[in-house]
């Protein structure tokens, strides 16, 4: 959902997640991300361009930006799993 929604929807996801999830609960995201110090697959660049052409508020997010946001809402980054098709499963944990 993070890449096919506005940044405000991402903020809402974590704001409400912090309100609704108990301490220790995971919040798991799946999808493409840009990451500093990691090369970006050409398919993710093309996907980002396609998303932004459909809606300027959509797009592949920087994992570091999402993590900064989520840490401000009472979560910690627990792990990042590489997945097929240049996607990631990202596990945050409510603290």
N, CA, C and O atoms as a GROMACS GRO file, in nm:
protein
  380
    1UNK      N    1   0.082  -0.120   0.000
    1UNK     CA    2   0.000   0.000   0.000
    1UNK      C    3   0.085   0.125   0.000
    1UNK      O    4   0.041   0.230  -0.046
    2UNK      N    5   0.206   0.114   0.051
    2UNK     CA    6   0.289   0.234   0.070
    2UNK      C    7   0.323   0.299  -0.065
    2UNK      O    8   0.331   0.422  -0.072
    3UNK      N    9   0.343   0.221  -0.168
    3UNK     CA   10   0.380   0.279  -0.297
    3UNK      C   11   0.259   0.317  -0.382
    3UNK      O   12   0.273   0.396  -0.476
    4UNK      N   13   0.142   0.263  -0.352
    4UNK     CA   14   0.022   0.296  -0.431
    4UNK      C   15  -0.075   0.374  -0.343
    4UNK      O   16  -0.194   0.341  -0.334
    5UNK      N   17  -0.022   0.476  -0.281
    5UNK     CA   18  -0.102   0.568  -0.200
    5UNK      C   19  -0.019   0.692  -0.174
    5UNK      O   20   0.101   0.695  -0.201
    6UNK      N   21  -0.083   0.793  -0.123
    6UNK     CA   22  -0.010   0.916  -0.091
    6UNK      C   23   0.075   0.896   0.034
    6UNK      O   24   0.052   0.802   0.111
    7UNK      N   25   0.172   0.981   0.053
    7UNK     CA   26   0.254   0.975   0.174
    7UNK      C   27   0.168   0.991   0.298
    7UNK      O   28   0.196   0.932   0.402
    8UNK      N   29   0.063   1.072   0.289
    8UNK     CA   30  -0.028   1.090   0.403
    8UNK      C   31  -0.095   0.959   0.443
    8UNK      O   32  -0.123   0.938   0.562
    9UNK      N   33  -0.122   0.871   0.348
    9UNK     CA   34  -0.178   0.740   0.381
    9UNK      C   35  -0.077   0.656   0.458
    9UNK      O   36  -0.114   0.581   0.548
   10UNK      N   37   0.049   0.668   0.422
   10UNK     CA   38   0.155   0.597   0.495
   10UNK      C   39   0.164   0.649   0.637
   10UNK      O   40   0.178   0.572   0.732
   11UNK      N   41   0.158   0.780   0.652
   11UNK     CA   42   0.158   0.839   0.786
   11UNK      C   43   0.040   0.786   0.866
   11UNK      O   44   0.055   0.749   0.982
   12UNK      N   45  -0.078   0.780   0.804
   12UNK     CA   46  -0.197   0.729   0.871
   12UNK      C   47  -0.184   0.583   0.910
   12UNK      O   48  -0.230   0.543   1.016
   13UNK      N   49  -0.123   0.503   0.824
   13UNK     CA   50  -0.102   0.362   0.855
   13UNK      C   51  -0.024   0.346   0.985
   13UNK      O   52  -0.062   0.267   1.072
   14UNK      N   53   0.084   0.420   0.998
   14UNK     CA   54   0.168   0.405   1.116
   14UNK      C   55   0.109   0.476   1.238
   14UNK      O   56   0.126   0.428   1.351
   15UNK      N   57   0.042   0.586   1.218
   15UNK     CA   58  -0.024   0.654   1.330
   15UNK      C   59  -0.131   0.563   1.390
   15UNK      O   60  -0.138   0.546   1.512
   16UNK      N   61  -0.213   0.506   1.304
   16UNK     CA   62  -0.319   0.418   1.353
   16UNK      C   63  -0.263   0.284   1.401
   16UNK      O   64  -0.314   0.225   1.496
   17UNK      N   65  -0.158   0.236   1.335
   17UNK     CA   66  -0.092   0.115   1.382
   17UNK      C   67  -0.040   0.131   1.523
   17UNK      O   68  -0.052   0.041   1.606
   18UNK      N   69   0.019   0.246   1.551
   18UNK     CA   70   0.070   0.272   1.686
   18UNK      C   71  -0.043   0.278   1.787
   18UNK      O   72  -0.026   0.239   1.903
   19UNK      N   73  -0.157   0.326   1.745
   19UNK     CA   74  -0.272   0.337   1.834
   19UNK      C   75  -0.338   0.201   1.858
   19UNK      O   76  -0.384   0.173   1.968
   20UNK      N   77  -0.342   0.116   1.754
   20UNK     CA   78  -0.419  -0.007   1.761
   20UNK      C   79  -0.337  -0.132   1.798
   20UNK      O   80  -0.390  -0.224   1.860
   21UNK      N   81  -0.211  -0.134   1.761
   21UNK     CA   82  -0.132  -0.254   1.785
   21UNK      C   83  -0.074  -0.256   1.926
   21UNK      O   84  -0.029  -0.154   1.978
   22UNK      N   85  -0.076  -0.372   1.986
   22UNK     CA   86  -0.018  -0.388   2.119
   22UNK      C   87   0.134  -0.388   2.109
   22UNK      O   88   0.190  -0.416   2.003
   23UNK      N   89   0.199  -0.358   2.220
   23UNK     CA   90   0.344  -0.364   2.224
   23UNK      C   91   0.388  -0.504   2.186
   23UNK      O   92   0.331  -0.604   2.231
   24UNK      N   93   0.490  -0.511   2.103
   24UNK     CA   94   0.542  -0.638   2.055
   24UNK      C   95   0.481  -0.686   1.926
   24UNK      O   96   0.532  -0.779   1.864
   25UNK      N   97   0.371  -0.624   1.884
   25UNK     CA   98   0.303  -0.667   1.761
   25UNK      C   99   0.383  -0.623   1.638
   25UNK      O  100   0.444  -0.516   1.638
   26UNK      N  101   0.383  -0.707   1.533
   26UNK     CA  102   0.451  -0.667   1.411
   26UNK      C  103   0.361  -0.585   1.320
   26UNK      O  104   0.238  -0.596   1.324
   27UNK      N  105   0.422  -0.503   1.239
   27UNK     CA  106   0.355  -0.437   1.128
   27UNK      C  107   0.442  -0.472   1.008
   27UNK      O  108   0.558  -0.432   1.001
   28UNK      N  109   0.387  -0.545   0.913
   28UNK     CA  110   0.464  -0.603   0.804
   28UNK      C  111   0.422  -0.539   0.672
   28UNK      O  112   0.304  -0.532   0.640
   29UNK      N  113   0.521  -0.493   0.598
   29UNK     CA  114   0.499  -0.433   0.467
   29UNK      C  115   0.568  -0.517   0.360
   29UNK      O  116   0.670  -0.581   0.386
   30UNK      N  117   0.510  -0.517   0.241
   30UNK     CA  118   0.569  -0.590   0.129
   30UNK      C  119   0.562  -0.501   0.006
   30UNK      O  120   0.460  -0.438  -0.020
   31UNK      N  121   0.669  -0.496  -0.067
   31UNK     CA  122   0.668  -0.422  -0.192
   31UNK      C  123   0.806  -0.373  -0.229
   31UNK      O  124   0.906  -0.409  -0.167
   32UNK      N  125   0.812  -0.290  -0.333
   32UNK     CA  126   0.939  -0.235  -0.378
   32UNK      C  127   0.978  -0.114  -0.294
   32UNK      O  128   0.893  -0.038  -0.248
   33UNK      N  129   1.106  -0.098  -0.274
   33UNK     CA  130   1.160   0.019  -0.203
   33UNK      C  131   1.291   0.058  -0.267
   33UNK      O  132   1.364  -0.025  -0.320
   34UNK      N  133   1.319   0.187  -0.262
   34UNK     CA  134   1.455   0.234  -0.290
   34UNK      C  135   1.530   0.226  -0.158
   34UNK      O  136   1.472   0.245  -0.051
   35UNK      N  137   1.660   0.198  -0.166
   35UNK     CA  138   1.742   0.195  -0.045
   35UNK      C  139   1.877   0.258  -0.074
   35UNK      O  140   1.939   0.231  -0.176
   36UNK      N  141   1.921   0.342   0.018
   36UNK     CA  142   2.054   0.400   0.007
   36UNK      C  143   2.155   0.287   0.016
   36UNK      O  144   2.133   0.189   0.088
   37UNK      N  145   2.262   0.298  -0.056
   37UNK     CA  146   2.370   0.199  -0.057
   37UNK      C  147   2.328   0.064  -0.116
   37UNK      O  148   2.397  -0.036  -0.096
   38UNK      N  149   2.216   0.061  -0.188
   38UNK     CA  150   2.174  -0.060  -0.260
   38UNK      C  151   2.138  -0.019  -0.402
   38UNK      O  152   2.060   0.075  -0.421
   39UNK      N  153   2.191  -0.086  -0.501
   39UNK     CA  154   2.154  -0.051  -0.638
   39UNK      C  155   2.004  -0.076  -0.662
   39UNK      O  156   1.948  -0.172  -0.610
   40UNK      N  157   1.943   0.010  -0.739
   40UNK     CA  158   1.801  -0.003  -0.771
   40UNK      C  159   1.786  -0.080  -0.901
   40UNK      O  160   1.851  -0.048  -1.001
   41UNK      N  161   1.701  -0.179  -0.899
   41UNK     CA  162   1.674  -0.258  -1.020
   41UNK      C  163   1.606  -0.170  -1.124
   41UNK      O  164   1.519  -0.089  -1.089
   42UNK      N  165   1.642  -0.184  -1.250
   42UNK     CA  166   1.573  -0.107  -1.355
   42UNK      C  167   1.421  -0.126  -1.352
   42UNK      O  168   1.347  -0.032  -1.383
   43UNK      N  169   1.374  -0.244  -1.316
   43UNK     CA  170   1.229  -0.267  -1.311
   43UNK      C  171   1.164  -0.181  -1.204
   43UNK      O  172   1.050  -0.137  -1.222
   44UNK      N  173   1.232  -0.156  -1.093
   44UNK     CA  174   1.175  -0.070  -0.988
   44UNK      C  175   1.175   0.076  -1.031
   44UNK      O  176   1.083   0.151  -0.997
   45UNK      N  177   1.276   0.118  -1.105
   45UNK     CA  178   1.277   0.254  -1.159
   45UNK      C  179   1.161   0.273  -1.256
   45UNK      O  180   1.091   0.375  -1.252
   46UNK      N  181   1.140   0.176  -1.344
   46UNK     CA  182   1.029   0.184  -1.440
   46UNK      C  183   0.894   0.180  -1.369
   46UNK      O  184   0.801   0.252  -1.407
   47UNK      N  185   0.883   0.097  -1.266
   47UNK     CA  186   0.759   0.089  -1.189
   47UNK      C  187   0.728   0.222  -1.120
   47UNK      O  188   0.614   0.267  -1.121
   48UNK      N  189   0.831   0.283  -1.061
   48UNK     CA  190   0.814   0.413  -0.996
   48UNK      C  191   0.766   0.517  -1.097
   48UNK      O  192   0.674   0.594  -1.068
   49UNK      N  193   0.827   0.519  -1.213
   49UNK     CA  194   0.787   0.614  -1.317
   49UNK      C  195   0.642   0.590  -1.359
   49UNK      O  196   0.566   0.685  -1.379
   50UNK      N  197   0.603   0.464  -1.372
   50UNK     CA  198   0.466   0.429  -1.410
   50UNK      C  199   0.366   0.473  -1.303
   50UNK      O  200   0.261   0.528  -1.335
   51UNK      N  201   0.400   0.449  -1.178
   51UNK     CA  202   0.311   0.490  -1.069
   51UNK      C  203   0.293   0.641  -1.067
   51UNK      O  204   0.180   0.690  -1.058
   52UNK      N  205   0.403   0.715  -1.076
   52UNK     CA  206   0.396   0.861  -1.070
   52UNK      C  207   0.323   0.921  -1.190
   52UNK      O  208   0.263   1.027  -1.179
   53UNK      N  209   0.328   0.852  -1.304
   53UNK     CA  210   0.255   0.898  -1.423
   53UNK      C  211   0.104   0.886  -1.401
   53UNK      O  212   0.027   0.965  -1.454
   54UNK      N  213   0.063   0.786  -1.323
   54UNK     CA  214  -0.079   0.767  -1.295
   54UNK      C  215  -0.129   0.858  -1.184
   54UNK      O  216  -0.243   0.904  -1.187
   55UNK      N  217  -0.042   0.883  -1.086
   55UNK     CA  218  -0.080   0.969  -0.974
   55UNK      C  219   0.049   1.024  -0.912
   55UNK      O  220   0.133   0.947  -0.866
   56UNK      N  221   0.064   1.154  -0.912
   56UNK     CA  222   0.188   1.217  -0.865
   56UNK      C  223   0.218   1.190  -0.718
   56UNK      O  224   0.332   1.207  -0.676
   57UNK      N  225   0.119   1.148  -0.640
   57UNK     CA  226   0.141   1.118  -0.499
   57UNK      C  227   0.186   0.974  -0.475
   57UNK      O  228   0.225   0.938  -0.364
   58UNK      N  229   0.182   0.893  -0.578
   58UNK     CA  230   0.224   0.754  -0.566
   58UNK      C  231   0.372   0.743  -0.598
   58UNK      O  232   0.432   0.838  -0.650
   59UNK      N  233   0.432   0.630  -0.567
   59UNK     CA  234   0.570   0.604  -0.607
   59UNK      C  235   0.642   0.513  -0.509
   59UNK      O  236   0.603   0.499  -0.393
   60UNK      N  237   0.747   0.452  -0.559
   60UNK     CA  238   0.832   0.368  -0.474
   60UNK      C  239   0.896   0.459  -0.369
   60UNK      O  240   0.950   0.564  -0.402
   61UNK      N  241   0.889   0.418  -0.244
   61UNK     CA  242   0.940   0.499  -0.133
   61UNK      C  243   1.082   0.458  -0.095
   61UNK      O  244   1.126   0.346  -0.122
   62UNK      N  245   1.149   0.550  -0.034
   62UNK     CA  246   1.281   0.521   0.023
   62UNK      C  247   1.258   0.450   0.156
   62UNK      O  248   1.188   0.501   0.243
   63UNK      N  249   1.318   0.333   0.172
   63UNK     CA  250   1.302   0.258   0.296
   63UNK      C  251   1.348   0.339   0.416
   63UNK      O  252   1.288   0.330   0.523
   64UNK      N  253   1.451   0.416   0.400
   64UNK     CA  254   1.501   0.497   0.512
   64UNK      C  255   1.400   0.603   0.555
   64UNK      O  256   1.389   0.633   0.674
   65UNK      N  257   1.326   0.660   0.460
   65UNK     CA  258   1.221   0.758   0.494
   65UNK      C  259   1.106   0.691   0.568
   65UNK      O  260   1.055   0.745   0.666
   66UNK      N  261   1.066   0.573   0.521
   66UNK     CA  262   0.958   0.500   0.588
   66UNK      C  263   1.001   0.462   0.729
   66UNK      O  264   0.923   0.474   0.823
   67UNK      N  265   1.124   0.417   0.743
   67UNK     CA  266   1.174   0.376   0.874
   67UNK      C  267   1.183   0.494   0.970
   67UNK      O  268   1.151   0.481   1.088
   68UNK      N  269   1.226   0.608   0.920
   68UNK     CA  270   1.230   0.728   1.006
   68UNK      C  271   1.090   0.764   1.055
   68UNK      O  272   1.071   0.796   1.172
   69UNK      N  273   0.994   0.757   0.965
   69UNK     CA  274   0.854   0.786   1.001
   69UNK      C  275   0.805   0.687   1.106
   69UNK      O  276   0.748   0.728   1.208
   70UNK      N  277   0.826   0.560   1.083
   70UNK     CA  278   0.772   0.458   1.171
   70UNK      C  279   0.838   0.460   1.308
   70UNK      O  280   0.773   0.435   1.409
   71UNK      N  281   0.967   0.489   1.312
   71UNK     CA  282   1.035   0.498   1.442
   71UNK      C  283   0.979   0.612   1.526
   71UNK      O  284   0.977   0.603   1.648
   72UNK      N  285   0.933   0.717   1.461
   72UNK     CA  286   0.869   0.828   1.532
   72UNK      C  287   0.732   0.793   1.586
   72UNK      O  288   0.675   0.868   1.666
   73UNK      N  289   0.678   0.679   1.542
   73UNK     CA  290   0.545   0.635   1.587
   73UNK      C  291   0.554   0.518   1.685
   73UNK      O  292   0.452   0.458   1.718
   74UNK      N  293   0.673   0.487   1.732
   74UNK     CA  294   0.685   0.382   1.833
   74UNK      C  295   0.710   0.243   1.780
   74UNK      O  296   0.674   0.145   1.845
   75UNK      N  297   0.772   0.232   1.664
   75UNK     CA  298   0.809   0.104   1.607
   75UNK      C  299   0.960   0.100   1.588
   75UNK      O  300   1.025   0.204   1.584
   76UNK      N  301   1.014  -0.020   1.575
   76UNK     CA  302   1.155  -0.037   1.538
   76UNK      C  303   1.159  -0.129   1.417
   76UNK      O  304   1.075  -0.217   1.400
   77UNK      N  305   1.259  -0.107   1.334
   77UNK     CA  306   1.282  -0.196   1.220
   77UNK      C  307   1.342  -0.324   1.273
   77UNK      O  308   1.451  -0.323   1.332
   78UNK      N  309   1.273  -0.435   1.252
   78UNK     CA  310   1.321  -0.564   1.301
   78UNK      C  311   1.402  -0.638   1.195
   78UNK      O  312   1.510  -0.690   1.224
   79UNK      N  313   1.349  -0.642   1.072
   79UNK     CA  314   1.424  -0.709   0.967
   79UNK      C  315   1.370  -0.675   0.830
   79UNK      O  316   1.255  -0.632   0.813
   80UNK      N  317   1.458  -0.695   0.732
   80UNK     CA  318   1.425  -0.674   0.592
   80UNK      C  319   1.459  -0.803   0.519
   80UNK      O  320   1.572  -0.852   0.528
   81UNK      N  321   1.362  -0.858   0.448
   81UNK     CA  322   1.381  -0.981   0.372
   81UNK      C  323   1.378  -0.948   0.223
   81UNK      O  324   1.283  -0.885   0.175
   82UNK      N  325   1.479  -0.991   0.152
   82UNK     CA  326   1.478  -0.981   0.006
   82UNK      C  327   1.376  -1.080  -0.048
   82UNK      O  328   1.370  -1.194  -0.002
   83UNK      N  329   1.295  -1.036  -0.143
   83UNK     CA  330   1.191  -1.121  -0.201
   83UNK      C  331   1.204  -1.123  -0.353
   83UNK      O  332   1.281  -1.045  -0.410
   84UNK      N  333   1.130  -1.210  -0.419
   84UNK     CA  334   1.134  -1.213  -0.565
   84UNK      C  335   1.089  -1.081  -0.627
   84UNK      O  336   1.021  -1.000  -0.564
   85UNK      N  337   1.128  -1.062  -0.750
   85UNK     CA  338   1.086  -0.946  -0.832
   85UNK      C  339   1.126  -0.813  -0.769
   85UNK      O  340   1.055  -0.714  -0.782
   86UNK      N  341   1.242  -0.812  -0.700
   86UNK     CA  342   1.297  -0.688  -0.643
   86UNK      C  343   1.207  -0.623  -0.539
   86UNK      O  344   1.203  -0.501  -0.526
   87UNK      N  345   1.134  -0.705  -0.467
   87UNK     CA  346   1.050  -0.658  -0.357
   87UNK      C  347   1.116  -0.691  -0.224
   87UNK      O  348   1.210  -0.770  -0.217
   88UNK      N  349   1.064  -0.629  -0.120
   88UNK     CA  350   1.112  -0.654   0.016
   88UNK      C  351   0.992  -0.684   0.106
   88UNK      O  352   0.884  -0.630   0.087
   89UNK      N  353   1.014  -0.770   0.203
   89UNK     CA  354   0.922  -0.781   0.316
   89UNK      C  355   0.992  -0.710   0.431
   89UNK      O  356   1.104  -0.747   0.468
   90UNK      N  357   0.927  -0.609   0.487
   90UNK     CA  358   0.986  -0.527   0.590
   90UNK      C  359   0.903  -0.547   0.718
   90UNK      O  360   0.781  -0.528   0.717
   91UNK      N  361   0.970  -0.585   0.824
   91UNK     CA  362   0.902  -0.613   0.951
   91UNK      C  363   0.941  -0.505   1.052
   91UNK      O  364   1.057  -0.489   1.087
   92UNK      N  365   0.841  -0.432   1.096
   92UNK     CA  366   0.857  -0.336   1.204
   92UNK      C  367   0.788  -0.397   1.327
   92UNK      O  368   0.693  -0.474   1.314
   93UNK      N  369   0.836  -0.361   1.443
   93UNK     CA  370   0.781  -0.414   1.568
   93UNK      C  371   0.741  -0.298   1.657
   93UNK      O  372   0.819  -0.204   1.676
   94UNK      N  373   0.620  -0.303   1.712
   94UNK     CA  374   0.570  -0.200   1.806
   94UNK      C  375   0.644  -0.215   1.937
   94UNK      O  376   0.650  -0.325   1.993
   95UNK      N  377   0.702  -0.105   1.987
   95UNK     CA  378   0.774  -0.109   2.115
   95UNK      C  379   0.699  -0.032   2.222
   95UNK      O  380   0.744  -0.024   2.336
   0.00000   0.00000   0.00000
